[in-house]
């Protein structure tokens, strides 16, 4: 079954760009051009995720988020914003938005298994999310390849340490400014990796 996502975004190019990218990944997407229209759809239809632009004329994404939560809607909400002020982030979380974490070039929501960069959504496998999540939980600490094998793959699967290395290469391509000179996921020679964030 395809997940259903509602995008509430007043800027046409952004709205259609997000729609095209998400549909390419196999999601079912519906659109709203403003907060009022978006809130009406949120309260009357069923979705798996909402993407709300914060800066919209009339009813902002924060207003939509607040009203949806007041009405008992508990579907995950991601706020789309170019604003970086800490107060906007805190306010959004207080109003019930799902927390998105920035790691290098990537904004990641580990709960919803979604990620994006400045160009739009980024496709990642569940294993990539799980590896990145574990590294993030242990950020600034050395994580051995065997730690990753144990916590991400478990005992029932038997991948090699080379498999871990291959996944790290994929993650660096999505996170690092220069994957060949990593600054976020660094190699600790002879041991494993460390996520610097």
C-alpha positions in Angstrom: 0.0 0.0 0.0 1.3 3.4 -1.0 1.8 6.0 1.8 -0.3 9.1 1.4 1.3 12.5 1.9 -0.3 16.0 1.9 1.9 18.9 0.9 0.8 22.4 2.0 2.9 24.9 0.2 2.0 28.3 -1.4 5.0 28.5 -3.8 4.0 26.6 -7.0 7.5 25.5 -8.1 8.3 24.1 -4.6 4.9 22.5 -4.4 5.2 20.7 -7.7 8.8 19.9 -7.2 8.1 18.1 -3.9 5.1 16.3 -5.5 7.2 15.0 -8.4 10.0 13.8 -6.2 7.7 12.0 -3.7 5.6 10.4 -6.5 8.8 9.2 -8.1 9.6 7.4 -4.8 6.2 5.7 -4.9 4.2 7.9 -2.5 0.6 9.1 -3.2 0.6 12.9 -3.0 -2.1 15.5 -2.6 -1.6 19.3 -2.6 -2.9 22.3 -0.9 -2.1 25.9 -1.9 -2.5 27.6 1.4 -3.0 26.9 5.1 -6.8 27.2 5.1 -7.1 24.7 2.3 -4.6 22.4 3.9 -6.3 22.4 7.3 -9.6 21.5 5.7 -8.0 18.5 4.0 -6.1 17.5 7.2 -9.3 17.5 9.3 -11.4 15.7 6.7 -9.2 13.1 5.0 -6.7 10.5 6.1 -2.9 10.9 5.4 0.3 9.2 6.6 2.4 12.5 6.7 1.9 16.2 6.3 4.6 18.6 4.9 3.7 22.1 5.9 5.5 25.3 4.7 5.9 27.6 7.7 5.9 30.9 5.8 2.5 31.1 4.1 0.2 34.2 3.8 -2.9 34.0 5.9 -2.6 30.8 7.9 1.0 29.8 8.5 2.2 26.2 8.7 2.6 26.8 12.5 -1.0 27.8 12.7 -2.1 24.7 10.8 0.0 22.5 12.9 -1.4 24.0 16.1 -5.0 23.7 15.0 -4.6 20.1 13.7 -3.1 19.0 17.1 -5.9 20.8 18.9 -8.5 18.8 16.9 -6.7 15.5 17.9 -4.9 14.8 14.6 -1.7 12.9 15.6 -0.3 12.2 12.1 3.4 13.1 11.8 4.0 16.7 10.6 7.2 18.0 9.0 7.6 21.8 8.8 9.3 23.2 5.7 11.2 26.4 6.4 14.1 28.4 5.1 14.2 30.2 8.5 16.9 29.0 10.8 16.1 30.8 14.0 16.1 28.6 17.1 12.8 30.0 18.3 11.0 28.8 15.1 12.3 25.3 15.6 11.3 25.3 19.3 7.9 26.7 18.6 7.3 24.1 15.9 8.2 21.3 18.2 6.0 22.7 21.0 3.1 22.8 18.5 3.5 19.1 17.7 5.8 19.0 14.7 7.9 15.9 14.3 11.6 16.5 15.0 13.8 16.6 11.9 17.6 16.4 12.6 20.2 18.0 10.4 23.3 15.9 9.7 25.6 17.6 7.2 23.7 18.4 4.0 20.8 16.1 5.1 17.7 16.8 7.2 16.4 13.5 8.6 13.3 12.4 10.3 14.1 9.0 11.9 10.5 8.4 13.0 9.0 8.9 9.6 12.0 7.5 7.6 12.1 10.6 5.5 15.1 12.8 4.5 15.8 15.8 2.3 18.4 18.3 1.3 18.1 21.7 -0.4 17.2 19.9 -3.7 14.3 18.0 -2.2 13.6 14.5 -0.8 16.5 12.1 -0.7 16.0 8.4 -1.1 17.5 6.2 1.6 17.0 2.5 2.5 15.8 1.5 5.9 19.3 0.1 6.7 20.9 3.5 5.8 18.4 5.2 8.2 19.2 2.6 10.9 22.9 3.0 10.6 22.7 6.8 10.6 20.4 6.7 13.6 22.8 4.5 15.6 25.8 6.7 14.6 23.8 9.8 15.6 22.8 8.3 19.0 26.6 7.7 19.6 27.7 11.0 18.0 31.2 12.1 18.8 32.0 8.6 20.1 33.9 5.8 18.2 31.5 3.1 16.9 33.1 -0.1 15.8 32.0 -2.0 12.7 31.0 -4.8 15.0 28.8 -2.5 17.1 27.0 -1.6 13.9 26.7 -5.2 12.8 25.2 -6.1 16.2 22.8 -3.2 16.6 21.7 -2.7 13.0 21.8 -6.2 11.6 21.5 -8.3 14.7 22.6 -11.9 15.2 20.2 -13.5 12.7 21.9 -11.8 9.7 25.6 -12.4 8.9 26.9 -9.5 6.8 30.6 -8.8 6.7 32.4 -5.7 7.9 32.8 -4.8 4.2 29.0 -4.5 4.0 29.2 -1.8 6.8 31.9 0.0 4.8 29.8 0.0 1.7 26.8 1.5 3.5 29.0 4.2 5.0 30.2 5.1 1.5 26.5 5.5 0.4 25.7 7.7 3.5 28.7 9.9 2.9 27.5 10.6 -0.7 24.2 12.0 0.8 25.6 13.8 3.8 29.1 15.1 3.1 30.0 18.2 1.0 32.9 16.1 -0.3 32.4 12.4 0.2 36.1 11.7 -0.6 37.1 14.0 2.2 34.5 13.3 4.9 34.0 15.7 7.8 30.8 14.3 9.3 31.2 10.5 9.3 35.0 10.0 9.8 37.0 6.8 9.7 38.8 5.7 12.9 41.4 3.5 11.3 41.5 0.0 12.5 38.4 0.5 14.6 35.3 1.9 12.9 33.6 5.3 12.5 32.7 8.5 14.4 29.8 10.8 13.5 30.8 14.5 14.2 27.7 16.7 14.6 
